[in-house]
Amino acid sequence: MDLRSSRTRIVIVAALAAMWTGAVFGRLAYLQLFRYSEYYSRAQHQQRLIVDVGASRAEIFDRNMNPLAMSVPVDSAFAVPSEIADPDMVSRLVGKALDTPADEIATRLAGSRSFAWIARKLSPEKADRLAAMNLRGIYFQREGGRFYPKRELAAHVLGYVDIDEKGLGGIEYALDDSIRSKPGKMLILADAHRRWYDSTDKAPDTGTSVVLTLDEKIQYIAEKELAQAIHDTQAKSGTVIVENPNSGELLAVANWPTFNPNAAKDSVAEARVDRAASALYEPGSVFKIVTLSAAIDQGITNPNEVVDCQNGAIYIAGHRIRDHKAYGMLTVSQILAYSSDVGAIKLGLRLGAPKFYDYIRAFGFGQPTGVDLPGESRGKLRRIENWTPVSVGSISMGQEVGVTPLQMISAVSAMANGGLIVRPHVVRELHRGNQVTEPPDSQRLPRRVIQETTAASMRRMLEGVVLEGTGKKAILDGYTSAGKTGTAQKYDPNTGRYSTHDLIASFVGFAPINTPALTIYVQLDSPVGPHDGGQVAAPVFKRVAQQVLAYLDVPHDIPVTAETLRASRARPVQEKDDNLTDVSDFEPVQTPVAAAGDDPAPAAPHFAPAETAPTVEIAEGSGIPAPQLLEKTVRAVTEECLKMGLTPVLVGTGIATQQFPEPGATIRRGSRITVQFSRDVSLLSATARGKVK
């Protein structure tokens, strides 16, 4: 009985064990065969951490392939908090090294046990200080940092980026999807206790490089002359645009105030506004070119017709409008030359509101120009059914309509090129590897707005503005020029009237007249003292045009004065190219003052250092030797300087031929090092060659 009972118990236990074993193996089989992917994914999620590393950005070049924006490698610091035994102490040490509050570092460390960013894109000095501490759990990752070697040059066209390399303005924003590559990846492997034990990197892909229509030397001339005009007139802001009227290529777009895209977050929002594309203003007398060209194109007048300007006063719907002078009988050409409001109004009334509105729209006002820059304003033009009885008169002289600088220069370029509206643009080509493509809108055809004969008549009339009218200070030496002045009253919302002291002075013109190579727009907002466009804006046009035409080797179409020839022969040969720099630390050498009553004789620009670097006593052990930069490219010099914590001041293009301080001289971290570049290797002195060797 006992034996049978014992066997029964054994059988029962064996059966239970078999059932348990079967259940275990069945569960294992179920997990392995049917739930494998799910649990594998969970394990991967627990053991692996993928961190996006800042995307790399492709370069941006000017039309001559000079780099205006590039990405250089910089260090970012991250922590593996599970490896840090004393987070409070590490937070204090790291915070001191990075000049960051310890509480902020502690918060970042407490956010994760496997990975936490400590600081992104450190300066070389801070990275060196942190690395010297050799703290357990603190590591470095190389990322791409955006660098603009010419600093403020073309800042509004280029734009800027954020910490993650996303474009936030200008071309950086407009073509962000093309310029910006896919972010790199950093794979971190952790054990069951969330302790980091390995990592691998995947470099970001390469983006598409952009070649602009800008010429860095022309851009420099425009910015330098605009800054001088702002200084002389104390204007609140200003814009200078240089365009090829035949193709719509923008050779320079300068705005004031400006900013350094390397430190965009330190600038005020107003300085980052691209006024050329987005700033609305009432153009004033410059808009008379639209009124007169429309009237001539419709055949209701001609340049020689005499119009009674009624001693400078006219009544429209009970409103009296006065001229700035009491003009009597003027030809249509003289109405433009002397900028008679009454004459322009009478021609506008004769044209009629519907036709006038059609021409205004045809010239591109009240709609975007299509420029490939972000934030363009469409302007302000009320629909014709909303015009008042006074509107035709007001718009005829440039009031009651809002335009942008780009819209205005496009309209004047139509006069220069024979009557065609050409889309202004700044993107010339896109480069990805060996593949070169044109931007999508590059095939947009010009659109005729006025007849060729009308454009020819307007060119001669605009020449009269410069030779006989309000634009005499735009007369060039060696070149014919044409243009129109504008002095627009700003609307005061507080009083509901036009201001008598806040004015916008402008001049827009082109040269030479028969074969126009340039259209140049100048605007100064609220100049102090002399404020007429002919007084303050026309001279800026002259200075810019004189230098740019010479730089482009445009043939003279009228004789050059002996004074200019003497100044030209006295110039060193090298000035033509290499000394036409784009560095704000260099300023023009003053030319001799001309005889009383004459305009100064224009001369090609010559640049010299604004100041000699001061001699600084450096404490023993606190300096570093200046690096050897000669015969290196702009990119190589930039990367070398940033790696050592130096600020490069880059002058010219090509390879480095001179540097100051010289190689080996003791300098402080954070100080500037000036490097002169040239495409002419012979400029590398024998002494410099010896140092290179």
SULKA-V793812 format. One record per residue. RES is the residue in one letter. PHI is phi in whole degrees, 0 to 359 (none if undefined). PSI is psi as a letter, one per 20 degrees, with the letter a starting at -180 (none if undefined). Layout:
RES_PHI_PSI / RES_PHI_PSI
//
This chain:
M_none_g / D_295_h / L_293_g / R_295_g / S_296_h / S_295_g / R_296_h / T_299_g / R_297_h / I_296_g / V_297_g / I_296_g / V_297_g / A_296_g / A_296_g / L_298_g / A_296_g / A_296_g / M_297_g / W_296_g / T_297_g / G_298_g / A_296_g / V_297_g / F_293_h / G_297_g / R_296_g / L_297_g / A_296_g / Y_297_g / L_293_g / Q_287_h / L_270_h / F_249_h / R_243_j / Y_301_g / S_300_g / E_296_g / Y_286_h / Y_296_g / S_297_g / R_297_g / A_296_g / Q_300_g / H_296_h / Q_282_h / Q_263_i / R_239_p / L_232_p / I_255_p / V_246_p / D_289_p / V_255_p / G_320_p / A_293_q / S_273_q / R_240_q / A_285_r / E_280_q / I_241_p / F_243_q / D_277_a / R_295_h / N_259_j / M_66_k / N_273_p / P_291_p / L_249_h / A_211_p / M_211_r / S_252_p / V_236_q / P_288_p / V_224_r / D_265_p / S_240_q / A_253_p / F_225_r / A_234_q / V_249_n / P_304_h / S_295_i / E_270_i / I_265_o / A_286_h / D_235_n / P_300_h / D_296_g / M_295_g / V_297_h / S_299_g / R_294_g / L_293_g / V_294_g / G_300_h / K_292_h / A_291_h / L_257_j / D_56_l / T_235_q / P_304_p / A_298_h / D_298_h / E_294_g / I_294_g / A_298_h / T_297_g / R_294_h / L_292_h / A_282_i / G_283_i / S_201_q / R_266_i / S_253_h / F_201_p / A_205_p / W_292_p / I_264_g / A_200_p / R_260_p / K_54_m / L_285_q / S_290_q / P_304_h / E_296_g / K_292_h / A_298_g / D_295_g / R_296_g / L_290_g / A_295_h / A_295_h / M_285_h / N_52_l / L_278_p / R_291_p / G_91_i / I_249_p / Y_228_r / F_237_q / Q_227_p / R_281_p / E_229_r / G_271_p / G_246_p / R_285_p / F_223_p / Y_248_n / P_296_h / K_260_j / R_53_d / E_289_i / L_300_p / A_58_k / A_301_g / H_287_h / V_283_g / L_290_g / G_85_b / Y_202_r / V_229_r / D_264_a / I_296_h / D_266_j / E_68_k / K_269_p / G_293_p / L_237_j / G_186_q / G_57_b / I_297_h / E_303_h / Y_274_g / A_298_h / L_246_k / D_302_g / D_297_h / S_273_g / I_289_h / R_275_p / S_277_r / K_292_q / P_300_q / G_286_r / K_236_q / M_240_o / L_263_p / I_247_p / L_256_p / A_232_q / D_271_a / A_296_h / H_266_j / R_63_k / R_262_p / W_287_p / Y_228_i / D_196_q / S_208_q / T_225_q / D_245_q / K_237_o / A_294_q / P_296_q / D_289_r / T_268_p / G_274_a / T_259_p / S_286_q / V_241_p / V_253_p / L_269_r / T_279_i / L_296_q / D_248_p / E_299_h / K_286_g / I_293_h / Q_299_g / Y_297_g / I_301_g / A_298_g / E_292_h / K_295_g / E_290_h / L_294_g / A_299_h / Q_295_g / A_294_g / I_298_g / H_295_g / D_288_h / T_258_i / Q_58_k / A_292_q / K_288_h / S_202_r / G_192_r / T_214_p / V_229_p / I_235_p / V_240_p / E_229_q / N_278_o / P_292_i / N_275_h / S_246_i / G_82_j / E_292_p / L_272_o / L_272_h / A_201_p / V_224_o / A_245_p / N_231_q / W_225_p / P_287_r / T_235_a / F_207_r / N_262_o / P_296_i / N_291_h / A_224_l / A_299_h / K_293_i / D_272_i / S_263_q / V_279_q / A_300_h / E_299_h / A_289_h / R_268_j / V_283_p / D_275_n / R_294_h / A_300_h / A_259_h / S_237_i / A_279_o / L_270_q / Y_204_q / E_276_p / P_287_h / G_70_b / S_296_h / V_302_h / F_290_i / K_296_h / I_296_h / V_289_g / T_300_g / L_289_h / S_294_h / A_294_g / A_295_g / I_292_g / D_296_h / Q_276_i / G_77_j / I_269_i / T_203_r / N_211_r / P_302_h / N_263_i / E_295_p / V_265_p / V_239_p / D_279_o / C_270_j / Q_56_k / N_56_k / G_81_k / A_210_q / I_210_q / Y_252_p / I_229_o / A_50_l / G_84_i / H_258_p / R_267_p / I_243_p / R_250_q / D_278_r / H_285_i / K_218_q / A_275_m / Y_280_q / G_256_d / M_272_p / L_227_q / T_286_r / V_300_h / S_299_h / Q_288_h / I_302_g / L_286_g / A_296_g / Y_267_i / S_59_l / S_280_o / D_294_g / V_297_g / G_299_g / A_295_h / I_296_g / K_296_h / L_289_h / G_296_g / L_294_h / R_291_h / L_292_h / G_92_q / A_300_g / P_299_g / K_294_g / F_299_g / Y_300_g / D_300_g / Y_291_h / I_301_g / R_293_h / A_296_h / F_288_i / G_102_j / F_277_q / G_80_j / Q_204_q / P_296_q / T_284_h / G_90_j / V_300_q / D_275_l / L_236_q / P_284_q / G_77_j / E_290_p / S_272_q / R_275_i / G_84_a / K_224_o / L_217_o / R_292_q / R_299_q / I_298_h / E_290_i / N_260_j / W_289_q / T_263_r / P_301_h / V_269_i / S_301_g / V_302_g / G_295_g / S_294_g / I_290_h / S_302_h / M_251_j / G_90_k / Q_249_r / E_66_k / V_216_p / G_252_p / V_231_r / T_252_q / P_306_h / L_293_h / Q_296_h / M_290_g / I_290_h / S_295_h / A_294_g / V_288_h / S_298_h / A_295_h / M_293_h / A_286_h / N_264_j / G_104_j / G_105_j / L_248_p / I_272_o / V_248_p / R_295_p / P_288_q / H_206_q / V_241_i / V_263_p / R_261_g / E_212_q / L_239_p / H_244_p / R_228_o / G_65_c / N_268_j / Q_269_p / V_244_p / T_232_q / E_267_q / P_298_q / P_303_h / D_273_j / S_291_i / Q_270_j / R_294_p / L_281_q / P_299_q / R_237_p / R_285_p / V_243_h / I_222_r / Q_291_q / E_300_h / T_294_h / T_295_g / A_299_h / A_296_g / S_297_g / M_294_h / R_299_g / R_292_h / M_293_h / L_290_h / E_296_h / G_296_h / V_301_g / V_283_g / L_279_h / E_235_i / G_252_c / T_279_i / G_250_k / K_298_h / K_282_j / A_258_j / I_293_p / L_261_r / D_259_o / G_95_i / Y_220_q / T_282_q / S_214_q / A_215_q / G_176_a / K_220_p / T_272_q / G_211_p / T_226_o / A_254_p / Q_286_p / K_272_p / Y_287_p / D_258_o / P_294_h / N_288_h / T_257_i / G_75_j / R_232_r / Y_282_p / S_289_q / T_265_i / H_236_h / D_268_o / L_233_q / I_246_o / A_262_p / S_213_q / F_210_p / V_224_p / G_203_a / F_214_r / A_197_q / P_294_r / I_289_g / N_283_h / T_229_m / P_301_p / A_254_h / L_220_q / T_243_p / I_233_p / Y_245_p / V_229_p / Q_222_p / L_233_p / D_264_o / S_59_l / P_293_q / V_263_p / G_87_c / P_305_p / H_226_i / D_289_q / G_302_h / G_290_h / Q_273_g / V_247_h / A_268_h / A_301_g / P_299_h / V_293_g / F_306_g / K_299_g / R_295_g / V_294_g / A_298_g / Q_299_g / Q_286_g / V_290_g / L_298_h / A_294_g / Y_297_h / L_277_j / D_58_k / V_288_p / P_297_q / H_293_q / D_244_j / I_219_r / P_300_q / V_264_q / T_291_q / A_298_h / E_297_g / T_292_h / L_298_g / R_296_g / A_296_h / S_294_g / R_290_h / A_281_i / R_285_q / P_298_q / V_300_h / Q_292_i / E_301_h / K_308_g / D_246_f / D_290_h / N_272_j / L_275_m / T_274_r / D_229_k / V_247_p / S_291_i / D_281_i / F_247_p / E_230_q / P_294_q / V_285_p / Q_292_p / T_271_q / P_301_q / V_285_p / A_283_r / A_297_q / A_304_p / G_88_i / D_262_q / D_286_q / P_301_p / A_293_p / P_290_q / A_226_q / A_298_q / P_293_q / H_230_p / F_239_q / A_222_q / P_301_p / A_292_h / E_202_q / T_278_p / A_298_p / P_290_q / T_281_p / V_243_p / E_281_p / I_251_p / A_297_q / E_299_p / G_86_i / S_262_i / G_255_r / I_230_q / P_286_p / A_297_p / P_287_r / Q_276_o / L_246_i / L_296_q / E_68_j / K_257_q / T_281_r / V_300_g / R_296_g / A_297_g / V_296_g / T_300_g / E_296_g / E_296_g / C_293_g / L_294_h / K_296_h / M_266_j / G_78_k / L_254_q / T_261_o / P_280_p / V_248_o / L_259_p / V_239_o / G_85_a / T_220_r / G_110_c / I_247_q / A_290_p / T_248_h / Q_215_q / Q_213_q / F_216_p / P_296_r / E_290_q / P_305_p / G_93_i / A_294_q / T_279_p / I_224_r / R_271_q / R_297_q / G_91_i / S_279_r / R_271_q / I_229_p / T_267_p / V_233_p / Q_264_p / F_248_q / S_204_q / R_275_i / D_264_o / V_296_h / S_296_i / L_286_i / L_287_o / S_295_r / A_298_h / T_297_g / A_297_h / R_298_h / G_296_h / K_291_h / V_296_g / K_293_none
//
